[in-house]
């Protein structure tokens, strides 16, 4: 498919069609439900990956607010014990800036990791509350 742009002198300039942007899902929770299996599958490979690599490879839709909501997905994956931080890589979506690289947690360890993260977050909340009361 081409996009035809008439020039002012009457000739037609033929160029490639504009790129189609990714579909955007209106409901955040529905979006998480849709993209979750792709990230679990990426974690199950045992190979490092970035969120952008998985999204592009699987042609995943964008969340309602793409600039801010893509970052909350790895946090959910970490809290579920599915992934852990592995290192840094570059991302085409972020303009080749440095982004986190993730790797899957082995399936048999996921519940233990998720439980530990829940306990750590609860302890941090209690500590912050104690500090506020003391202040």
C-alpha positions in Angstrom: 0.0 0.0 0.0 1.3 3.4 -0.8 0.4 6.9 0.2 0.0 9.3 -2.8 0.8 12.9 -2.1 0.1 15.3 -5.0 2.9 17.9 -5.5 2.1 21.5 -6.2 3.2 21.1 -9.8 0.6 18.4 -10.5 2.9 15.4 -10.3 2.3 12.6 -7.9 4.9 11.6 -5.4 4.6 8.0 -4.2 5.9 7.1 -0.8 5.4 4.2 1.6 2.2 4.3 3.7 2.5 5.8 7.1 3.3 3.2 9.8 0.3 1.8 11.6 0.6 2.4 15.4 -0.1 -0.4 17.8 -3.6 -1.0 19.1 -4.3 0.7 22.4 -6.5 -1.2 24.9 -8.9 1.1 26.9 -9.0 -0.9 30.2 -5.7 -1.4 32.0 -6.7 -4.6 33.7 -7.9 -6.1 30.4 -4.6 -5.0 28.9 -2.6 -6.8 31.6 -4.7 -9.9 31.1 -4.0 -9.8 27.4 -0.2 -9.3 27.5 0.5 -11.4 30.7 0.9 -14.8 28.9 3.5 -13.4 26.5 5.7 -12.3 29.4 5.3 -15.5 31.3 6.3 -17.4 28.1 9.4 -15.1 27.8 10.3 -15.7 31.4 9.9 -19.5 30.9 12.6 -19.4 28.2 15.3 -18.6 30.8 16.8 -16.0 28.4 17.2 -12.3 29.3 14.7 -9.9 27.7 13.4 -6.4 27.8 9.7 -5.5 28.0 10.0 -3.8 24.6 11.5 -6.9 22.9 8.6 -9.1 24.0 6.0 -6.5 23.1 7.4 -6.1 19.6 8.0 -9.8 19.0 4.4 -10.7 20.0 2.8 -7.5 18.5 1.2 -6.7 21.9 -1.1 -3.8 22.2 -0.3 -0.7 24.2 -2.0 0.1 27.5 -4.4 3.1 27.9 -1.5 5.5 28.7 1.6 4.0 27.0 4.1 6.5 28.3 3.5 5.7 31.9 1.8 2.3 32.1 4.4 0.0 30.5 6.6 0.5 33.5 4.1 -0.9 36.0 3.9 -4.3 34.2 7.4 -5.5 35.2 6.6 -4.5 38.8 3.6 -6.8 38.7 5.6 -9.5 37.1 8.2 -9.2 39.9 5.6 -9.2 42.6 4.1 -12.4 41.1 7.6 -14.0 41.3 7.8 -14.5 37.5 10.8 -12.3 36.7 13.8 -10.7 38.4 16.1 -7.9 37.3 19.0 -9.2 35.2 20.8 -6.2 33.9 20.5 -3.3 31.4 19.9 -3.2 27.7 18.8 -0.7 25.1 15.3 -0.3 23.8 14.1 1.0 20.4 10.8 2.2 22.0 12.8 4.4 24.5 15.0 5.9 21.7 17.8 3.4 22.3 18.0 4.5 26.0 19.1 2.1 28.7 16.2 0.0 30.1 16.0 -2.9 32.5 16.6 -6.3 31.3 14.7 -9.1 32.9 15.1 -12.9 33.3 12.5 -15.5 34.3 12.5 -17.0 37.8 12.3 -20.8 37.5 8.7 -22.0 37.8 9.3 -24.0 41.0 10.7 -20.9 42.8 8.0 -18.4 41.8 5.7 -18.8 44.8 8.6 -18.5 47.2 9.9 -15.4 45.5 6.4 -13.8 45.4 5.9 -14.6 49.1 9.3 -13.0 50.0 8.5 -9.9 48.0 5.1 -9.5 49.8 6.8 -9.9 53.2 9.5 -7.3 52.2 6.9 -4.8 51.1 4.9 -5.3 54.2 8.0 -4.8 56.4 8.9 -1.6 54.5 5.3 -0.3 55.0 5.5 -1.0 58.7 8.9 0.7 59.0 7.6 3.8 57.2 4.5 4.0 59.4 6.7 3.6 62.6 9.0 6.4 61.3 6.0 8.7 60.7 4.6 8.0 64.2 8.1 8.8 65.7 8.4 12.0 63.8 
